[in-house]
Amino acid sequence: MTVKEKIIQAVEKLPADATIEEAMERLLFLAKVERGLNQAEAGETISHMEVKERMSKWLK
């Protein structure tokens, strides 16, 4: 499926009264999910332990 087809499909799934902002948010969300999946497939991930270490700095 092409990017254009994915965009059309996402927009078609929105409710009839969706705003432009809601459509943009949905497309941004889908783009970020796709980017994350591509990174995972490429092995560009970090371990659970590293996530815990990074988060511990924020959660203090």
Secondary structure, 3 states (H helix, E strand, C coil): CCHHHHHHHHHHCCCCCCCHHHHHHHHHHHHHHHHHHHHHHCCCCCCHHHHHHHHHHHCC
